Amino acid sequence: MNLYKKGILIFCTLAFTITAFSQPAIGAWRDHFSYTNVKTAVKAEEQIYCGTELALFSYDTEYGSTEKLSKIKGFSDYDIKALAYCQATKTLIIAYENSNIDILKDNTIYNFSDIKRKPINGDKHIYNITFQGTKALISCGFGIVVYDTERLEFTDTWIIGEEAQETPVYDIAITDQFIYAATENGLKKANLNTLNLADYRNWELDRSIPNFTNKINTLYLSKQVLYANSINKVTKKGIVYALKENNWATFQRYLPYISNIAGSSSYMALTNSYSILIYNKDLNVETEIFKYVFA
């Protein structure tokens, strides 16, 4: 989880704790879901949506108000895994731990349980959601599912393992030329001009990255530089490599359990099991956060 998201999580938790626990009107229903353990968050226009283990709530940054969004309001599930917002179509995607998906668009909730109901015995978890225009590329335990946020439908499934074997995809990054997929057995890529990305033969293992058979669990693209965390399957320690002008170089080495890399034009945050490293625009470590202290 990146620093920006951690800040949103803390803000959402405090905002909801302060403003949300008023008494309901006589005769009205009140839910008793937990809204205090925020797991994920995303900003959508003036709203910040926060996902907890049991429900969803939103915080209006303009009016300072919160709203509970649980199954009582029409959402189909609980225990939120990931949130993602498509700016182009004003669409919020809510992915649950059981791989069920709700779509919030134009104040209407749509449920899509295709991945949840998919008849496979392997991993069906949803790990991440990346947007390519109006299409959501959903990183799953078996491959990549493409969802069209304009047409509100699933349009394709890409099984990119060798010999069309299902393989976990943890994250996706898209450059001007390639689409990259972080997988259990290395970094895979395909040319964006390829017509049929559902054909595993159009994906290749990037053998130019050091230790190319290592697990890749997170990707981040900034200023035409691609960052990839490569995990040694024995020691579990990660090395972050950076791809610039077609050459991979070590960016940060030997941090345990790196879970996320993200940032903005002015900083980059690298989250590992015990701290968050904050890099400035010159890519020097400016701050290391070990824990948040509440006054």
Disulfide bonds with the S-S distance in Angstrom:
Cys12-Cys50 1.95
